Amino acid sequence: MIDSQPNVQPSVDVAPQARGAILAAVLLALFLSSLDQTVVGTALPRIVTDLHGNELYTWVVTAYLLASTITVPIYGKFSDVFGRKPMLLIGVVVFLVGSALSGLSQSMIQLVAFRALQGLGAGALFPVSLAIIGDLFSPRERGRYQGLFGAVFGLSFILGPFIGGVLTDNASWRWVFYVNLPVGVVALAVITVVLPNVRRGASVRDLDYLGIVLFTVGVIPLLVGLTNKGQTDSSGHLYGWVSPQVGLLLLIAAVFLTLFLLVERRAREPIIPLDLFRDRSYAATNVATFLVAVAMFAAVIYLPRYYQAVRGVSATQSGYEIWPLLVGLIGGSIASGLLISRTGKYKVILLSAMVSLIVGNLLMTRLTAQTDSVVLWSWMLLIGLGVGPAMAGYTVVVQSIVPRDRLGVATSTLTFLRQIGGSVGLALAGTVFTSTFASDLPGKLVAASVPARVATRIANQFGGNLTGVGGIGKQVGASLPPQFQALVPHIVTGIHDAVASAVASLFWLGAGAGTLALVTALFIREVPLRGTVSAPEATEREAEVAGPARTEPEPAQ
């Protein structure tokens, strides 16, 4: 069990003005990292056309996510050992170099490689920025500022498609990457000048190099396998859980990650300290974060698909149609952070958020092609209000219970599990969506007044291809004999109903994950957060920070 004696003094002592400047700089860096996951999607069709690389379409996104996810725990650990400042500077510089090179790409292979370089830098931005907040502010103050991080994440989902579309249509898709440069340089300058560096005296020889190698070799097939789930090959065949492109990769990942865990138990400086999980609150917080991500990412990805396939809106507009979810996420993150700072308590807030997440998902299981927009918006808002407080609150909990010398690695582990939870959630959602659509389509077609033999023919001939967007009626009509052309409107109605039913079924997954997260959150201990200390205590803490690292450092709270 982690020592629960609170230490309320921030470990980095800077002037209030400097703290504000640092906060603004790390928020900018975080915004760039979050934005880059959404802004590129709008530009991808133009990019693929110009660079003639449709076969590498998904790898423009996958390469970035792979590189950024793998490096998250590594940056977190290194920031504990070498200090936050050099790790954040390295991350921002690598990210900006990758951005510039991505904009200069002359082929899809170059773009994928440079996007991976971008991801290698982006892996530092989220966990190190969150750890810096833990350094700069007391436990009670952290809620207010961690809430801003969740808001930035939600804001990037709103602005990303808009910025990507405007730059692609009015300038060039290359400016989707170039736009990072001026903003990143400003953040880089502020961090360089204002942010002090506090580091431990650990030896480079003590670092867990074998663990880093095993972790990297294990996570790459894990993420690629999860990404492949639900994808199709050149002949249109879906990759299932037992296909080599999924099952074999996951098996390889399981072997290497098991070896990684064995190595971590004996490493002097592990990148993921397993002993922290002996603390009930720490373990419960990480598991709950994983589960919330499972519920969140399925909604964020599949609701735009519902709007495109069923409501017939454009890809860009479909991103805006989920605005209530994002408003709930942003508002919930900020409001929960403020409440945590004001009350010094978090458990009731987190449990209430999980209830909102569960209720929102349960209501979404009633989704149909005819669901009123206002009603749908209210359901999405509830989901957002469930996710938002989790973005801020769980980070505050972790940072309040771990030793200061492990603040970075604890925060990065939380970030890593959130990203892995999203990948797992999308893989599971893809399976549920595909199977539900296949089983519901014949019945939905018959219910829409399509003869059973025609419904069976359509289901067998098109299958999952009908879950796409644009021209479904024309696609189906071209394959039917003239005597069946009058059925096309009914067929389209049946397909829309089947897609809506398949999307609705995903939210049973979200409700289940939310319920498990609620149960898990019950195991988190409520330890009131403190905010300030007296002058003598502050002086004593400054002397402690200036001196050598303690053998058994006091916890961050």
N, C-alpha and C positions, 0 to 999 in steps of 0.2 A: 504493500500500500504506500502511495506517495505521501510524504509528510504534508500535513494540512495546515501547519502553522503559517499564517499569512505574512507576506512581506509586501507592503503596499507601495513602496517607493519605486518609481520607474528606474530602470537600470542605466538609462542615458539621460544625463542632465543637460538640457539646452534651454535657451531663452524662449519665452512664449512665441515671439515672432518667428524664431527659427523653426519651432515645432510646426507652426502653420505653413511655412514654406516647404518643409520636408513632407508634410501631409499632402499638400497640393502636388508636389512632384511625384510621390509614389502613387497617388490617385491617377495622375496622367499616365504613368507607366502601366498601371493596371488597366486603364481604359484602352490603351493601345493593344495590350495583349488580348483583352476580351473582344474588342472590336474586330480584330483580325480573324476571329473565328466566324464572324457573321458577314463582314463586308465583302469577302471574297466570293461568297456564294452567288451574289447577284451578278458579278462580273464573269463568272466561270464560262457561261455559254459563249461570250465574245472572245474570251481567252482561248478556248478550245478551237474556235473557228480560225483565229489569227495564227495560232501556233500548230495547227493540224495535229492534234493529239487527243482525239476523243477516247482512245483506249486507256489513257492515263487520267481521265477526268476526275475520278474519286481520289486519286493519289495526291492531288494538289491539296486537298484537305487532310487526308490520312497522314501524309508525311509530317505535316505540322503538328497534328495531334499526337502522333507517336513520339516525336522528338521532345515535345513539351511535357508530355506525361512522364516519360522515362526519367527526365532530368529533375523533376520536382523534388523527390526525396534527397537527391544528391546535393542540389543547391541548398536545401534546408540544413543538411548536416554540415556542409562546408561553411554556411553562414554562422553556425554556432562555433566553429573552430577558427575560422579566419576573419570573422566579422561580417556584419550585414553589408557594409558599404562596398567593399571590393566585389562581393558576389552580385549585388544589385547593379553596380557599374558594368561588370562583365556581361551580365544578362542584357542590359539595355544596349550596350555597344554591339554585341552579337546580333541582337534583334534588329537593330538599325542597319547593320551591314547586310543581313539577310533580306531586309526590306528593299534596300537599294538594288541589290543583285537580282531580286525577284522582278523588280520593275524593268531591269535591263535584259531579262531573259529572251533568248532568240529561239528557244525550242521548249517543248513540254518537259523533256528530261532535265534541262537546266532549271526550269521553274520548280519542278518537284524537289530537286536537290537544294535549291536556295530556300524553298519553303521549309525544308527540314532544318536548314541552318537558322532560319527565323525561329522555329520551334525550340531549338537548342538554347536560344536566348530567352524566349518567352517562358521557359520552364522556371526561370528565376523570379519573374516579376510578381506572380501571385503569392507564393509562399513567403518570399523574403519581405515583400511589402507588408503582409499581415504580421510577420514577426517584428518588423520595425515598429508597428503600432504597439505591440506588446512591450517593446523597449521604451518607447517614448511616454507612455501613459500608464497610470495606475490601473489596477484591475477594474475598478468601478468606472473609470473614464473610458476604458477600451470599448465598452458597448456602443457608445455614441459614435465612435469612429469606425469600428468594425461594421456598423450598420451602413456607413457610406460605401464600403467595399461591395456589399450586396447590391446597393443601389446602382453603382457603376456597372456591375455585371448585367443587371436588367436593362440599364440605359443603352448598353452596347447592342442588345437585341433589337431595340427600337430604332436606333440611329444607323446600325450597320447596313441594312438593305437600302435605306434612303441614300446614304453617302455613297455606297457602291454603285447604285443606279445613276445618281447624278454625275459622278466622275466618269463612269463608263460611257454614258450617253453624250456628255458635253465636253469631255477632254479626251481621255484614253484610259483603258483598263490599267495601264501602267501606273497611273496616279493613285489607284487603290493602294499601292505599295509606297509610292513616293510621299503620300500625305503623312506617313508615319515620321518622316525625317525631321521636319521642323519642330513638331511637338515633342518628339523624343530627345532632340538636342536640348530643348529648354529643360526638360526633366533631368537630363544628364548633367547640365550645368549646375542646377540647384543642388542635386545630390552631391556633386563633387565639392562644392563650396561649403555647404551648410551641415551635411550629415556627418557627425563624428563617428569614429570607428572604435568599437569595443570588442575585443576578441579574447578567447581563452588561450592558454599557453600550451595547447596540445601539440604533439610532434607530428610532422607529416608522415613519419614512419608508422604511426599508430593507426592511420586511416584504413578503412575497411575496403581495400582494393579488390580482393576476391569477391566480397559481397556486392560491390558495384558491378563487376563483370557478370556474376550470376543473375543479379537483379535485371540488368539490361537484356541479357539473353533470354530470360524468362518472360519479361513483360512484352517484348516485341511480338512473339507468336501469340501471346494472350490477346493483345489488342488487334492484331491482324485477323486472328480467328474470329473474334467477336464482330469485327467490321465486316468480314466476309459473310457472316450469317445473314441469310435473306437476300444476298446478292445473286446475280445470275451469270452463267458463263455465256460464251458466244452463241450457243444454241438455245439459250433461254432457260436452261435447267437451273433450278434453285439450289444453292448450297445449303444442305441441311446440317444438323448437328453431327452426323456420323460421316459426312464427306471429308476427304483429306484436307480440303481447304479450310475446314472449321475444326472437326474433331481431332485430326492429327496434330494441328497446331496447338490446340488447347491441351492435348496430352503432353506435348513437348514443353509447353509452358508450366504445366503442373510439376514435371520432373525437375526443371531448373529452379522453380520457385521453392520447391521443397528443399533442395540443396541450399538455396539462399537462406531459408529460415534456420537450417542447421548451422550454417556458418555464422549467422547473426547472433546466435546464442553464446558464441565463444569470442566474438570480435571485441577488441578493446574499445573501438570507436565505431559502433554499428551505424549504418545509415537509417535504419528503422529499429530503434531500441525496443526489443520485445518485452523487457522488464516493465516498461511503462504500462503495458496492457494488464499487469497484475492489479492495477488500481481499477476498481469497479467503475468509477465515473469516467475515467479516461477511455476504457474499453467500450463502455456504453455509448459515449459521445461519438466515437469513430464509427461504430456499427450503425448508429442512427443516421449519421451523415451519409454513409453509403446507401442506406435504404431510401432516404429522402431524394437522393440523386436518381435512384432507380425510378421513382415515381415522377420526378420532375422532367427528365429528359424525354421520356416517352410522350408526355403532353406537349412539350415545346416543339418536337419534331413532327408528330402526327396530326396535330390540330391544323397546321398550315396545309398539310396534305388533304385533310377533309375539306378545307375551304377551296382548294384548287380542283379536286376531283368531283366534289359534290356541288359546291356553290359556283364553280366556274370562274373564279377570280384568277388574276395573274399571280406569278410566284412572288413578286415584290409585295403586292397588296395582301397576299395571304399572311405574310409576316406581320403586317400591321393589324390584321384581324384578331390576333391574340393579345392585343393591347391590354385588355383587362387583367390577364394573367400577369403581364409584366408590370402593370401599375400596382397590382397587389404585391408582387415581389419587391418592387422598389419601396413602396409605402410601408410594407410589413417589415422590411429590413431596417429602414430608418427609424420607424416608430418603436420597434422592439429594442433597438440599440439605445434610444433615448430612455425608454422605460427601465432598462437594465441599469443605465447610469444613474437614473433618479432614485431607484429603489434599492439598488445593490443586490437584487435577486433575479433569478433567471428561470427557475424550474417551472413555475406556473405559466410563464410566457411560452416556453418551449412546448409544454404539454398542450396548451391551448392552440398553438400553431399546428401541432400534429392532428388535433381534432378537426381543425379547419381543412387540413389537407385530406383527411379521410372523407369528410362530408362532401367536399368538392368533387373528389373522384367518384364517390358513390352516385352523386347526382349526374355526373358525366356519363355513367353507364346507361342512362336513359336517352342519350343522344340519338337523333334520327335525322334524316335528310330534311325534315320539315320543322325541326326545332326552332322556335322563335329566337332571333338574334339577341334580344335583350335578356331572355332567360339564359341563353348560352353564355353571355358575358358575365352574368352573376355567378354562374358555376365556375368559370375561369378565375374570377376574382377571388373566390374562396380558396382555390388551389394556390394562387399567388400569395395570398395571406398566410398560407401554410408553409410555403417554401421560404419566403423572405426572412422571417425570424430565425429560421434554421441557418441561413447564411451567416448571420451575425452572431446569434446566440451560442451555437456550438463552438465557434472559434473562441469566444470569450471563456467558455467553460474549460476548454483544453489549456488555454494560456494561463488560467488562474490556478491550475493544480500541478503543473509540471515545474521542475527546477529551472532556474533562469538559464543555465548553461545548456538546456535542451529545448528552449523555446522554439528555435528554428526548425529542428527536426520534428517536433511534435506538431507544429503548424503545417509543415510540408506533408507529413503523413496524412493529416486530415484532408488536405487539398488533393493528394494522390487518390485517397479512397473515394472522394467525391467524384473525381474524373473516371475512375474505374467503375463506380456505381452507375454513372451515366452510360458507359459502354455496355455494361451488363444489361441495364434496363432497355437499351435500344435493341440488343440482340434478342432478348425475351419478347419485347414488343413486336419485333418483326415476325417471330414465330407465331405468336397469338394472332396477329393481323392476317397473315397469310392463310393459316388454317381456318380461321373464322370466316374469312371471305369465301374460301373454297366451299365450305360446308353450307353457308347461308345463300350463296348466289342462286342456285336452282330454285329454292323456295321463294326467294324475293322476286325472281322473274315470274314465277307462276302467280304470286300474289298481285303482280302488276298486270295481270291478264295476258301473259305470254303462254302459249300452249306448252305443255310439259316437254314434248319432244324437241321443240325449238329451244327451250330453256336448257335442256341437257346438251344439245349441240353447241350452244354458245359457251356454256360452262366448260365443256371439254376442249373446245377449239381455242378459246382465248385465255381462260384461266386467269393467272395473275397479271397478264398484260392489260386487263380492263381496270386495274387500280391506278393506272396512270392518269394524266390530265390532257385535256384538249382533244376534241374530235372523236369522242367515243361513239357517238351516233353514226358518224361517217365511217368509222373503222368497222363497226358491226354491219352497217347497211351494205357495205361493199362486198361482204361475204355471203349475204343472204340472197336467195332467189327472188325474182320480182314479186311473186305472190306474197312474200313475207315483209315487203318494205313498209307496209302500213303498221307493222308491229314495232318499228324502230323507236318511236317515242315511249312506248311501254317498256321496251328493253332498256332504254336509257334510265327510266325511272327505277326499274328493278336493280340495275347496276348501282345507281346512286344509293338506294336503300341498303344494298349489301355492303358498300364501302362504309357508309355511316354506321352500320351494325358492327363491322370489323373494328372501326376506330373506337366505338363505344366499349367494345370488349376489352380494349387495352386498359381501360380505367379500373377494371377489376384488379389488374396487376398493380396499379397505383394505389388502390384502396388497401390491398393486401400489404404492400410495402409500407404504406403509411401506418397501418395498424401495428405491424412489427416495430416500426420506429417509435410509436407511442409506448408500447410495452417496454422497449429498450430504454427509452428516456426516463421511465419510472425508476430505473436503477441509478440514475445520476443523483449524487448527493447535493443538497442545497447548502452551499457555504456562502454566507453573505459576503459580498465584495466590499472592500474598503477603498477609500479614495485618497486620503491625504495623511501626512505624518507631520510631527512637530519638527522644528528646526534642528534640535540635537540629533533626532533620528535620521534626518536627511543628511546631516554632516557625516554621521557614522556610515550611512549607506554609500556616500560618495567615496569615502576612504576605502570601503570594501571593494567597490568597482575598480578603483585605481590600483588596488593591490593585486597580488597573485590569485589565481583561481583557487577556490576552496575545494577540499577533497570531497565534501558532501555539501554542495551548494543549497542554499535555501530555495524554496519554491517561488514561482513567479508571483503568486498571489500575496 
